């Protein structure tokens, strides 16, 4: 078994919803001059609200996800406000920028 280390960028908004975190991701995309695409996720990870989650695509590659955290997960941590987040693999971004 091999250990693989990757650098990721994660951003969270609390209180926040899918639309707000999507706007942050779009701003990041414009700032670094790359085109990120959002696609509806075929499978819905349990930690996101169904319909409020998407895959982040760069040059046809799935590099991350964006979504709104499910209320059950928030309840487990006694968080009383909505939370939205995205996470992306930086390797693909760095390759695109170089």
N, C-alpha and C positions, 0 to 999 in steps of 0.2 A: 504494500500500500504506500502510496506517495502522498505527501502533503503538498497541497497547492495553495499558494497565497496570492490573493488578488486585492487590488485597491478598489474600493467602492466609495461613492459619494451618496450619502443619505441626508434627506432634508425632511423635517416634520413641521407641521403647523398645528397649533392647539390654542384656542379652538380653530378648527378649519374643516373644510369640506373638499370634495373631489375637484370642484371647479377652481377653488383657490389654489390648491397644490398644482393643478394643471397649469394655471397661469404662471406660477413660479418656474415650473419646468420650461414653459414656452419662453419666458424672459431669459433664462439661462441659455437656452438654445440660440436665441437672437444675439445675446451678448458675446458668445464664443463663435458665432457665425457657422453653426452646423444645423442641419435639418433633422430634427427628431420627429418620428412619426408615432402616433398612438394607435394601437389596434386592440379591439375588444379581445379579451382573454377567453379562450375556449374553456379552460377549466378555471373555476373560481376558488382561489386559495381561501381556506376557512377563516383566515384572519382579516379578510376584507369583506365589505358589504357587497352582496351580489349586485351587479350592474354599476358599481362605483369603483371599478378596477380596470386597468388596461396594461398591456405590454408596451414597453418603450422599444422602438425599433430604430436602428441606425444602419443605413446601407443594407437593409434586408436582414440584419442580425438582431436577435432579441438581446438587448443589453440591460434590461431592468424592468421595473414595474412601478406603477403609480396607483394609489387607491386610498379609500377611506376605511379606517379600522372598524371592524365589527363591534357593535355595542357589548356583546358578550365578553370580548377580549378586554375592552375598556373596563367593564364591571369587575373582571378578575383582578385588576390592579387598582380598583376603586377610583378610576378616572371619571369625572362627571362631565366632561366636555368632549365634543367630537374631535377626532384626531385624523389628519390625513398625512400621507407621506409618499415620497418616491425614493427609489434606490437605483443607481446605475453603476455599471462596471466602467471604471475609468480607462482601462486598457484600450477599448475601442475608441473612446473619445481622443485619447492621446495619439493613437495611430492616425486618426482622421486629421488632427491638427498638425502633424509633422510632415 
